[in-house]
């Protein structure tokens, strides 16, 4: 008897994901949108102030030092924002990363391979482009990692304004891409931007971190039910861990990620298991994301984005600096080339295919949007060249310029696509009353 050929199921690239995951990501996107607007507002205020007749006040405020010197914590307000407040942002990144890979759609290889590969491509290609442009200058070559990061809050704010009718698969792809992108950025900061490690403080940091992890894992229901407990018990342990990591020479934001990784994602069986409700990680994410998006990131942007351009001469100086050129070219061209190219290769040489709700032009638009590198790019610029140095200022001018260009190019494409998707939605409106008149016309005539 002749056997029938077995049909193979092709994987879907940029699929919609599970319904619960779509709802959760939708909630995150709404909060990040507000944060993105605040971030942009803070950056604009900083740039205007830094280039105004009263610019001395801005730089005096940014460089004002406060803290306890014997513990290596007498830092400028700008450094406190980069090392301290931004640790809150990276704590949320740690929570999100762990949840995505343990309980989210990224736990499935078939769904994680595309955003992971696209993120790697979106990091590698910009880094190579920057390195090629700055190959003749070892001093500026240190900034190779500046254009590797995507600013999720800024990008999501743009997407929310222009893409109300874009497919949910596209939004989910942007967020998961940025999550993996953040993981790569954290790894780069930890490995390549740590000059000298003090082993003693680093080993001591393991003690409060271990206690913090033990308490969070063992008493997850207690910390989830009572809001004050996390502030009174876990926060002091987190601050001690952060301070010791900072003293060790490792960038203190890495401590934020480790503290986020320590929080359990899934409810224990003693507390009813996963079906009984959200785990501690999701509860903490809900509590602390407004602090990160509404305070920590905008304050960092305010202290970091204030660059004295120096008029026309300053613009010419920045425009001819290989640092700024490398950053702009890498973010505007390298990011979409890396993301789009990697995704296309996966569909060409594997059995994966694009989700039927999407077109390649949609992927290209989101790839351009990923060229908005702001928060982490500004941080890496400071780590590469030192805050306030000429190369640091030129790198920041490049980051700001590239982010604006990327946002405008992405908006031009996605706004058109948004109108087309909206038109399709109107055409597919169902006549629920069965009276021969599409509902959209009935609503317009009410």
C-alpha positions in Angstrom: 0.0 0.0 0.0 1.4 3.4 -1.0 1.9 5.8 1.8 0.8 9.4 1.5 3.5 12.0 1.8 3.8 13.6 5.2 3.1 17.3 5.3 5.5 19.4 7.2 4.4 22.4 9.2 6.2 25.6 8.4 7.2 27.9 11.2 5.8 31.4 11.4 8.2 34.4 11.6 6.8 37.3 13.7 3.7 35.5 14.8 1.0 36.9 16.9 2.0 35.0 20.0 -0.4 33.7 22.7 -3.5 35.8 23.7 -2.3 36.3 27.3 1.1 37.3 26.1 -0.4 39.8 23.7 -2.5 41.3 26.5 0.5 41.6 28.8 2.7 43.2 26.2 -0.1 45.6 25.3 -0.1 46.8 28.9 3.7 47.2 28.9 3.5 49.2 25.6 1.0 51.6 27.1 3.3 52.3 30.1 6.4 52.6 27.9 4.6 55.0 25.7 4.1 57.5 28.5 7.7 56.9 29.6 8.9 57.6 26.1 7.1 60.9 25.9 8.6 62.0 29.3 12.0 60.8 28.1 11.8 62.9 24.9 10.5 65.9 26.9 13.4 65.6 29.4 16.0 65.4 26.6 14.6 68.4 24.8 14.6 70.5 28.0 18.2 69.5 28.7 19.4 70.4 25.1 17.7 73.8 25.2 19.1 74.6 28.7 22.6 73.4 27.8 22.6 75.7 24.8 21.0 78.7 26.4 22.6 81.8 27.9 22.1 80.2 31.4 23.8 76.9 30.3 26.3 77.2 33.2 23.4 76.4 35.6 22.7 73.1 33.8 26.3 71.9 33.9 26.8 73.1 37.5 23.7 71.0 38.5 24.8 68.0 36.5 28.3 68.1 38.0 27.2 68.8 41.6 28.7 66.1 43.8 26.9 64.5 46.7 27.4 61.2 48.6 29.8 59.5 51.1 33.4 59.6 49.8 34.8 56.7 52.0 32.4 54.3 50.3 33.3 55.6 46.8 29.9 57.1 46.6 30.6 60.8 46.3 29.3 61.1 42.8 27.9 63.9 40.6 24.2 64.1 40.0 24.8 63.0 36.5 26.7 59.9 37.6 24.0 59.1 40.3 21.5 59.2 37.4 23.6 56.9 35.2 24.8 54.5 37.9 21.9 54.7 40.4 18.6 55.6 38.8 19.3 53.6 35.6 19.8 50.5 37.8 16.0 50.7 38.4 15.5 50.6 34.6 17.9 47.6 34.3 16.1 45.9 37.3 12.9 46.0 35.1 14.9 44.7 32.2 16.0 41.7 34.4 12.4 41.0 35.4 11.3 41.2 31.8 14.1 39.0 30.4 13.6 36.3 33.0 9.8 36.2 32.5 10.1 36.1 28.7 12.5 33.2 28.7 10.7 31.2 31.5 7.0 31.9 31.1 6.6 34.1 28.0 6.6 33.1 24.3 10.4 33.3 24.1 10.6 30.0 26.1 9.6 28.3 22.9 12.5 27.9 20.5 10.3 28.3 17.4 9.2 31.8 18.7 12.4 33.0 20.2 14.8 32.2 17.3 13.6 35.1 15.2 13.8 38.0 17.7 17.0 36.6 19.2 18.7 36.2 15.8 17.3 39.6 14.6 18.6 41.3 17.8 22.0 39.7 17.3 22.1 41.0 13.7 20.9 44.4 14.8 23.8 44.6 17.3 26.6 43.1 15.2 26.1 45.0 11.9 26.0 48.5 13.5 29.1 47.6 15.6 31.0 46.5 12.5 29.9 49.7 10.6 31.1 52.0 13.4 34.4 50.0 13.7 35.1 50.3 10.0 34.5 54.1 10.0 36.7 54.5 13.0 39.3 51.9 12.2 42.2 54.3 11.8 41.6 55.9 15.3 42.1 53.6 18.3 40.7 56.4 20.6 37.4 56.6 18.8 37.2 52.9 18.2 36.3 52.5 21.9 32.8 53.6 21.0 31.9 50.6 18.8 29.1 49.6 21.2 27.3 53.0 21.1 25.0 52.2 18.2 24.2 48.7 19.2 21.2 49.5 21.5 17.5 50.2 20.8 15.6 52.5 23.1 12.3 50.7 23.7 10.5 53.6 25.4 11.3 56.1 22.7 10.6 53.6 19.9 7.3 52.5 21.5 6.2 56.1 22.0 6.7 56.7 18.2 4.9 53.5 17.3 1.9 54.3 19.6 1.5 57.7 17.9 1.7 56.5 14.3 0.6 52.8 14.5 -2.7 52.4 16.2 -3.9 49.9 13.5 -0.7 48.0 12.8 -0.9 44.2 13.5 -0.2 43.1 17.1 2.5 40.7 15.7 4.6 43.8 14.7 4.3 45.4 18.2 5.2 42.1 19.9 8.2 41.7 17.6 9.5 45.2 18.5 9.2 44.6 22.2 10.8 41.1 22.2 13.5 42.4 19.9 14.3 45.2 22.4 14.3 42.8 25.3 17.0 40.6 23.7 18.8 43.8 22.6 18.9 44.9 26.2 20.4 41.6 27.2 23.2 42.0 24.7 23.8 45.6 25.8 24.1 44.5 29.4 26.6 41.8 28.5 28.6 44.3 26.5 28.7 46.8 29.4 29.7 44.1 31.9 32.4 42.5 29.7 33.9 45.4 27.7 33.4 48.5 29.9 34.9 47.2 33.1 38.5 48.4 33.3 39.6 46.9 36.6 37.7 44.6 39.0 38.1 44.8 42.7 37.5 41.2 43.7 36.8 41.9 47.4 33.7 44.1 47.0 32.4 41.8 44.2 32.6 38.7 46.4 31.0 40.6 49.3 28.2 41.6 47.0 27.2 37.9 46.7 26.2 37.8 50.4 23.3 40.4 50.3 22.4 39.2 46.8 22.1 35.6 48.0 20.0 36.7 51.0 17.8 38.8 48.8 17.3 35.9 46.4 16.5 33.4 49.2 13.9 35.8 50.8 12.3 36.6 47.4 12.1 32.9 46.5 10.9 31.6 49.9 8.4 34.3 50.8 7.1 35.3 47.4 3.5 35.4 48.5 4.4 37.6 51.5 6.2 40.2 49.2 3.5 40.0 46.6 0.6 40.6 49.0 2.1 43.4 51.1 3.5 46.4 49.2 5.6 47.8 52.1 7.6 44.6 52.6 9.6 44.9 49.4 10.6 48.5 50.4 11.4 47.6 54.0 13.2 44.3 53.4 14.3 43.7 49.8 15.2 47.3 49.0 18.0 47.7 51.7 19.5 44.4 50.5 19.3 45.6 46.9 21.0 48.9 47.8 23.9 47.1 49.6 24.3 44.8 46.6 24.3 47.8 44.3 26.9 49.7 46.4 29.3 46.7 46.6 29.0 46.1 42.8 29.7 49.8 42.2 32.8 49.6 44.4 34.1 46.5 42.6 34.4 48.5 39.3 31.7 46.6 37.5 29.1 49.0 36.2 26.4 49.3 38.9 23.5 48.8 36.4 24.6 45.1 36.2 23.5 44.8 39.8 20.0 45.9 38.8 19.8 43.1 36.2 21.0 40.5 38.8 18.4 41.7 41.3 15.7 41.4 38.6 16.9 37.8 37.7 16.6 36.8 41.4 12.8 37.4 41.5 10.7 34.3 40.9 8.5 34.4 37.8 6.0 31.6 38.5 3.9 31.1 41.6 4.9 28.1 43.8 2.6 25.1 44.0 2.1 26.0 47.7 0.5 29.3 46.6 -1.7 27.7 44.0 0.7 27.4 41.1 0.7 29.4 37.8 -3.1 29.2 37.5 -3.7 31.1 40.8 -2.5 34.4 39.4 0.6 36.4 38.5 4.0 35.6 40.0 6.1 38.0 42.0 8.1 39.1 38.9 4.9 40.3 37.2 3.7 42.0 40.4 7.0 43.8 40.8 7.0 44.8 37.1 3.5 46.3 37.6 4.6 48.2 40.7 8.0 49.5 39.6 7.6 50.1 35.9 6.0 53.6 36.5 9.0 54.5 38.6 11.4 53.4 35.9 9.5 54.9 33.0 8.2 58.0 34.8 11.2 59.0 36.9 14.5 57.0 36.5 14.8 57.1 32.7 13.6 60.7 32.1 16.0 62.0 34.8 18.9 60.1 33.3 18.0 61.5 29.9 17.9 65.0 31.4 21.4 64.8 32.8 22.8 62.8 29.8 21.3 64.5 26.8 22.4 68.1 27.6 25.2 68.7 25.1 26.6 72.2 24.4 26.5 72.1 20.6 28.6 75.3 20.2 26.6 76.8 17.3 27.5 76.3 13.7 31.2 75.6 14.4 30.2 73.0 16.9 27.9 71.3 14.4 30.6 71.2 11.8 33.1 69.8 14.3 30.6 67.1 15.2 29.7 66.3 11.6 33.3 65.8 10.7 34.1 63.6 13.7 34.2 59.9 12.8 32.5 59.2 16.1 29.3 61.1 15.1 29.5 59.8 11.5 29.9 56.2 12.7 27.0 56.5 15.2 24.6 58.0 12.6 25.4 55.6 9.8 25.4 52.6 12.1 22.0 53.4 13.7 20.1 54.6 10.6 21.5 52.1 8.1 23.2 49.3 10.2 20.3 48.6 12.5 17.7 48.0 9.8 20.2 46.1 7.7 21.1 43.8 10.6 17.5 43.1 11.7 15.9 43.0 8.3 18.7 41.0 6.8 18.8 38.4 9.6 15.0 37.9 9.4 15.1 37.5 5.6 17.9 35.0 5.8 15.8 32.9 8.3 12.9 32.8 5.9 15.1 32.0 3.0 17.2 29.1 4.4 14.7 27.6 7.0 11.1 26.5 6.8 10.0 29.6 8.5 7.6 32.1 6.8 6.3 35.6 7.5 3.0 35.8 9.4 0.2 36.3 6.9 -0.9 39.5 8.7 2.4 41.2 7.8 4.3 42.4 4.8 8.1 42.8 4.5 7.6 46.6 4.3 6.2 46.4 7.9 9.3 44.6 9.1 11.4 47.2 7.4 9.5 50.0 9.1 10.1 48.4 12.6 13.7 47.7 11.7 14.1 51.5 11.0 12.4 52.2 14.3 15.0 50.1 16.1 17.5 52.6 15.0 16.3 54.9 17.8 19.2 54.4 20.2 18.9 56.7 23.2 19.1 55.6 26.8 21.6 52.8 26.7 23.5 54.5 23.8 24.0 57.6 25.8 25.2 55.5 28.7 27.7 53.6 26.6 29.0 56.9 25.1 29.8 58.1 28.6 31.5 54.8 29.4 33.5 55.0 26.2 34.8 58.5 26.3 34.0 60.0 29.7 31.1 62.4 30.4 31.6 65.8 28.9 34.6 65.0 26.7 34.6 66.2 23.1 34.1 62.7 21.7 31.3 62.0 24.2 29.5 65.2 23.1 29.9 64.4 19.5 28.7 60.8 20.1 25.6 62.2 21.8 24.9 64.6 19.0 25.1 61.6 16.6 22.8 59.6 18.8 20.2 62.4 18.9 20.5 63.1 15.2 20.3 59.4 14.3 17.3 58.8 16.6 15.4 61.7 15.0 16.2 60.5 11.4 15.3 56.9 12.3 12.0 58.0 13.9 11.1 60.2 10.8 12.0 57.4 8.3 10.1 54.8 10.3 7.1 57.1 10.7 7.0 57.8 6.9 6.7 54.1 6.2 4.5 52.9 9.1 2.1 55.9 8.9 1.3 54.8 5.3 1.0 51.2 6.3 -1.2 52.1 9.3 -3.7 53.9 7.0 -3.7 50.8 4.7 -4.4 48.5 7.7 -7.1 50.8 8.9 -8.8 50.7 5.5 -8.7 46.9 5.5 -10.3 46.9 9.0 -13.1 49.1 7.7 -13.7 46.9 4.7 -13.9 43.8 6.9 -16.3 45.3 9.3 -19.1 42.8 10.0 -22.8 43.8 9.7 -23.9 42.4 13.1 -27.5 43.6 12.5 -27.9 41.8 9.2 -29.6 44.8 7.7 -27.3 45.1 4.7 -25.6 48.2 6.0 -22.0 47.9 7.3 -21.7 48.8 11.0 -19.1 51.5 10.3 -21.8 53.5 8.3 -24.4 52.9 11.0 -22.0 54.3 13.6 -21.1 57.3 11.5 -24.8 58.2 11.1 -25.6 57.8 14.9 
